[in-house]
Amino acid sequence: MPSKQKLYCYVDETGQDTLGEIFVVTVVVPQNRDEVLRYVENVEIQSGKGKFKWGRAKPDKRIKYLETIFSQRKYPLKIYYSYYKDTKEYKTQTILTITKAVFTVRNFKEHRFIVAVDGLSQKDQKYYGSELRKLGVPSREVKGIARDQTNALIRLADSIAGFVRDIIENKDKDEKLKLLYKKAIQENVLVEV
């Protein structure tokens, strides 16, 4: 039996600071991880966003970064998100979002998923892996990414979580951001699950 193809999921969330009012989880699933990783690293540099997380990057640099990511066609990239409100079940909602994202992947059972979650403790890595398998996700490995180990794809997941949260909270009155969100949804790069 041929070995299953590996697919990577990069996961981040935002909203725990709202004490359950808003919780957004994002899952980035690149088709050719190494190529997409290099591409996103270059976009971070070219846009001026750098390695800053969403909340620390300058607004104009964030927009340029996302415009570039959303408009490119060379690297197949799907970014999934779920928005929850009135819940403090952060682990459950994160696991559910990962599951929903995986189930959208064509022939997902023919893959083994390596799931990287920003800031996940070792204890929670085992818990997430167990729960994902119970839900039918063919996960090979679940790993936590420490702050000093982040890569461009985890930072992309962070940026999308912050972006979606800003749209939901309507914090950013910037019409460019709203148009960018609509375009990403229409182009099927950003998918709500």
C-alpha positions in Angstrom: 0.0 0.0 0.0 1.5 3.4 -1.0 2.3 5.8 1.8 -0.1 8.6 2.3 0.9 12.1 1.1 1.6 14.5 3.9 -0.3 17.8 4.1 0.4 20.5 6.7 -2.0 22.6 8.6 -0.8 25.8 10.3 -3.2 26.9 13.0 -3.6 30.1 15.1 -6.5 31.8 16.9 -7.5 35.1 18.4 -10.1 36.3 20.9 -9.4 34.7 24.2 -8.9 38.2 25.5 -12.6 38.9 24.9 -13.5 36.2 27.4 -15.6 34.3 25.0 -17.3 37.2 23.2 -15.3 36.5 19.9 -13.1 33.6 19.0 -11.6 33.2 15.5 -9.5 30.2 14.5 -7.6 30.0 11.2 -6.1 27.0 9.4 -3.6 27.5 6.5 -3.3 24.5 4.3 -0.5 24.9 1.6 -0.3 22.4 -1.2 3.5 22.6 -1.7 4.5 23.6 1.8 8.2 24.4 1.2 7.5 26.5 -1.9 4.6 28.3 -0.2 6.8 28.9 2.9 9.5 30.6 0.8 6.9 32.6 -1.1 5.2 33.9 2.1 8.6 34.7 3.6 9.4 36.8 0.5 6.0 38.6 0.8 6.7 39.4 4.4 9.9 41.2 3.3 8.6 42.8 0.2 5.4 44.2 1.8 7.4 45.6 4.8 5.3 43.6 7.2 8.3 41.5 8.2 7.9 38.9 10.9 5.6 41.1 13.0 2.3 39.5 14.2 -0.9 41.1 12.9 -1.4 43.5 15.8 2.1 44.8 15.8 2.5 45.4 12.0 1.7 48.8 10.5 -1.8 48.8 8.9 -0.6 49.8 5.4 2.0 47.0 5.5 -0.6 44.5 6.7 -2.9 45.4 3.8 -0.1 45.2 1.2 0.9 41.8 2.7 -2.6 40.3 2.4 -3.3 41.9 -1.0 -0.2 40.1 -2.3 -1.1 36.7 -0.7 -4.7 36.8 -1.8 -4.0 37.9 -5.4 -1.3 35.4 -6.3 -2.2 32.3 -8.2 1.1 30.5 -8.5 1.0 28.7 -5.2 -2.3 26.8 -4.3 -3.2 28.0 -0.9 -6.4 27.6 1.1 -7.0 29.5 4.3 -9.9 28.4 6.4 -11.4 30.1 9.3 -14.3 29.8 11.8 -15.8 32.5 13.9 -17.4 31.6 17.3 -19.1 33.8 19.8 -20.2 33.4 23.3 -17.9 30.5 24.1 -14.9 29.8 26.1 -14.5 26.3 24.7 -11.3 27.4 23.0 -9.7 23.9 22.6 -13.0 22.3 21.4 -13.5 25.1 18.8 -10.0 24.9 17.6 -10.1 21.2 17.1 -13.5 21.5 15.4 -12.1 24.2 13.0 -9.1 22.0 12.1 -11.5 19.1 11.5 -13.8 21.1 9.2 -10.8 22.4 7.3 -9.3 18.9 6.8 -12.7 17.6 5.6 -12.8 20.2 2.8 -9.6 18.8 1.4 -10.3 16.6 -1.6 -9.7 12.9 -0.8 -8.6 13.9 2.7 -8.4 10.3 3.8 -5.6 9.7 1.4 -3.4 12.2 3.3 -1.7 12.3 6.6 -2.0 15.7 8.2 0.8 17.3 10.2 -0.9 20.0 12.4 1.2 22.8 13.8 -0.6 25.0 16.4 0.8 28.2 17.6 1.6 28.1 21.4 0.2 24.6 22.0 1.6 22.9 25.1 3.0 19.3 25.0 0.0 18.1 27.1 -2.4 19.7 24.6 -0.5 18.2 21.6 -1.5 14.7 22.7 -5.1 15.8 23.5 -5.5 17.5 20.1 -4.1 14.5 18.3 -6.4 12.1 20.2 -9.5 14.3 19.6 -8.7 14.8 15.9 -8.3 11.1 15.3 -11.7 10.5 17.1 -13.3 12.9 14.7 -11.8 11.1 11.7 -8.9 13.3 10.9 -6.0 11.2 9.6 -3.4 13.2 11.6 0.1 11.9 11.8 1.4 14.5 14.2 0.2 17.5 16.2 2.9 19.9 17.4 3.0 23.1 19.2 4.9 26.0 17.8 6.8 28.0 20.4 7.1 31.8 20.0 10.7 31.6 18.9 10.0 28.8 16.4 7.3 30.5 14.4 7.6 30.4 10.6 5.9 32.4 7.9 2.9 30.1 7.6 2.1 30.3 11.3 2.5 34.1 11.0 0.1 34.0 8.0 -2.4 32.1 10.2 -2.0 34.8 12.9 -2.5 37.5 10.3 -5.7 36.0 8.9 -7.1 35.5 12.4 -6.4 39.1 13.2 -7.7 40.3 9.9 -11.0 38.3 10.3 -11.4 39.5 13.8 -10.9 43.1 12.7 -13.6 42.7 10.1 -16.0 41.1 12.6 -15.4 43.7 15.2 -15.6 46.4 12.5 -12.6 48.0 14.3 -11.0 48.9 11.1 -13.2 51.3 9.2 -10.8 51.1 6.3 -12.8 50.2 3.2 -9.7 48.7 1.6 -9.8 46.0 4.3 -13.4 45.2 3.8 -12.9 45.0 0.0 -9.9 42.8 0.5 -12.0 40.5 2.7 -14.8 40.3 0.1 -12.3 39.6 -2.7 -10.5 36.8 -0.7 -13.9 35.2 -0.1 -15.0 35.5 -3.8 -11.6 34.2 -5.0 -12.1 31.2 -2.7 -8.7 31.8 -1.0 -10.3 32.5 2.3 -13.0 30.0 3.2 -15.3 30.0 6.2 -15.8 26.5 7.6 
